[in-house]
């Protein structure tokens, strides 16, 4: 009887998970399908789901109109650079808070997290003026630095959580064997926290890749990433839904593929230390 109840619960949980997953995935699926429609079919009422004349014309138009490779490279550079730079800064900070805490450590962590609650538009004006002053407008390096600062609280918080799961006795043993602070972080702590660091890298890369507010306000042409590439298909004349969907599909395809192949590592890292 108990086994039957357990199996029934598993079936219910599995069914609920599939339903939630399909609901989350449906907007992506609809965008992909719309990208293969004509503009007339894209705005048809009632909507056309599968039975339409499939065409790749929208992708051809998008490729002819825009330099997709340049937008893609900017996204890779900005997302990758901001994530790597954030990890370099966050690892020592998280180590300090996890293994050499002070009375104010929790206050500092809460203060860092509170900065994520500040509306981005509230600090746009001063940052915009600073970018003008230092000549960083429409510059990939400036945008990389800004996105690193925006996501740094999340990186520190995640690494701090992972580092807290590592026994401090291991680091003490390394010190007794003569390890320096650099050796302790590079050769003892980092290898043990690889799952957590990897998931932090992946999550923050995705956050930086999807960032739209700062990319649209601090770039114009040279440093514009794929989020600006999508926005370029919105015009005063209206939205070209089919072409917009094609541009969106081309923008999300790389990150979807990355997420698909790294999902095991991401889940492993996010659950690091949760089960003992």
Number of C-alpha atoms within 10 A of each C-alpha: 6 7 8 9 10 11 12 12 12 12 12 12 12 12 12 12 12 12 12 12 11 13 11 11 11 12 11 16 13 13 19 19 20 28 27 22 26 21 16 11 18 22 15 10 8 7 10 14 12 11 6 14 9 13 12 12 16 23 20 12 13 18 15 10 9 13 11 18 12 17 22 19 15 21 27 19 18 28 24 21 21 26 28 15 15 25 22 10 14 21 20 17 15 24 20 15 21 20 15 9 12 12 7 10 14 12 11 13 17 13 12 16 16 11 12 14 8 10 9 13 10 9 10 15 11 10 13 15 13 13 17 13 10 9 11 17 21 20 19 22 15 19 24 24 16 18 23 25 16 19 18 23 20 20 25 25 20 19 23 23 17 26 26 15 14 16 10 13 9 13 18 13 12 17 14 10 9 11 16 12 13 10 14 18 16 13 13 15 19 17 11 14 18 15 21 26 23 16 24 24 19 22 18 24 23 18 16 24 26 18 18 16 13 17 26 16 15 22 19 14 12 13 24 25 31 28 23 22 23 20 14 12 19 13 9 5 6 8 12 17 22 26 26 23 25 27 28 21 21 21 23 15 12 14 16 13 11 12 16 11 10 15 14 12 17 22 13 16 22 19 14 19 17 10 5 5
